[in-house]
């Protein structure tokens, strides 16, 4: 299993766990874990791209995943889900 596959599996597990959360605080905690995981993955791809081991496209996709995760965390903190206010 590659590091990328391992990261994808960890993220899938966290997203599944997110579905089980009952409170916003629990969802925020999981979203923070996802952001942390995506930051580590982005740094890994950045190092590999710098040494020519992976392409810039892979590095850029990792960056996009991290940004998307950060947006979802911010939405959760603001009480929004899927871009809409949670009421």
FILUMRO-826924 format. One record per residue (C-alpha): x, y, z; residue number from 1. Coordinates in nm, 2 decimals, padded with zeros to 4 digits. Each point is the difference from the previous one (the first is absolute). Example, Ala and Ser with C-alpha at 12.3 -4.5 7.8 and 13.67 -1.06 7.14 Angstrom:
2
01.23, -00.45, 00.78, 1
00.14, 00.34, -00.07, 2
***
This chain:
87
00.00, 00.00, 00.00, 1
00.14, 00.34, -00.10, 2
00.00, 00.30, 00.24, 3
-00.26, 00.16, -00.22, 4
-00.23, -00.30, 00.03, 5
00.05, -00.01, 00.37, 6
-00.09, 00.37, 00.04, 7
-00.31, -00.05, -00.22, 8
-00.11, -00.29, 00.22, 9
00.05, 00.20, 00.32, 10
-00.20, 00.29, -00.15, 11
-00.28, -00.24, -00.10, 12
-00.01, -00.13, 00.36, 13
-00.02, 00.35, 00.14, 14
-00.28, 00.10, -00.24, 15
-00.19, -00.31, 00.10, 16
00.05, 00.09, 00.36, 17
-00.12, 00.35, -00.08, 18
-00.34, -00.14, -00.11, 19
-00.04, -00.15, 00.35, 20
00.06, 00.33, 00.19, 21
-00.29, 00.14, 00.19, 22
00.12, 00.34, 00.09, 23
00.17, 00.29, -00.18, 24
00.30, -00.03, 00.25, 25
00.05, -00.36, -00.10, 26
-00.02, 00.09, -00.37, 27
00.25, 00.28, 00.04, 28
00.24, -00.24, 00.18, 29
-00.01, -00.24, -00.29, 30
00.03, 00.28, -00.26, 31
00.31, 00.12, 00.18, 32
00.15, -00.35, -00.02, 33
-00.08, -00.01, -00.37, 34
00.17, 00.34, -00.06, 35
00.30, -00.12, 00.19, 36
00.02, -00.32, -00.21, 37
-00.04, 00.20, -00.32, 38
00.28, 00.24, 00.11, 39
00.23, -00.29, 00.06, 40
-00.09, -00.15, -00.34, 41
00.06, 00.34, -00.17, 42
00.34, 00.03, 00.16, 43
00.09, -00.36, -00.10, 44
-00.10, 00.07, -00.36, 45
00.19, 00.34, 00.01, 46
00.32, -00.18, 00.10, 47
-00.05, -00.27, -00.26, 48
-00.07, 00.25, -00.28, 49
00.31, 00.20, 00.10, 50
00.21, -00.31, -00.05, 51
-00.18, -00.10, -00.32, 52
-00.16, -00.31, 00.15, 53
-00.35, 00.12, -00.07, 54
-00.14, 00.24, -00.25, 55
-00.12, 00.35, 00.06, 56
-00.36, -00.11, -00.07, 57
00.01, -00.24, 00.29, 58
00.14, 00.27, 00.22, 59
-00.26, 00.24, -00.11, 60
-00.28, -00.25, 00.06, 61
00.12, -00.05, 00.36, 62
00.00, 00.38, 00.04, 63
-00.36, 00.02, -00.12, 64
-00.11, -00.28, 00.23, 65
00.15, 00.19, 00.30, 66
-00.17, 00.32, -00.10, 67
-00.33, -00.18, -00.04, 68
00.04, -00.15, 00.34, 69
00.08, 00.34, 00.16, 70
-00.31, 00.15, -00.17, 71
-00.22, -00.29, 00.15, 72
00.15, 00.06, 00.34, 73
-00.08, 00.38, -00.02, 74
-00.35, -00.08, -00.11, 75
-00.05, -00.24, 00.29, 76
00.13, 00.26, 00.24, 77
-00.24, 00.26, -00.14, 78
-00.29, -00.25, 00.03, 79
-00.03, -00.05, -00.37, 80
-00.03, -00.34, -00.17, 81
00.03, -00.03, -00.37, 82
00.03, 00.38, -00.03, 83
-00.33, 00.07, 00.17, 84
-00.08, 00.12, 00.35, 85
-00.09, -00.28, 00.24, 86
-00.31, 00.09, 00.20, 87
***
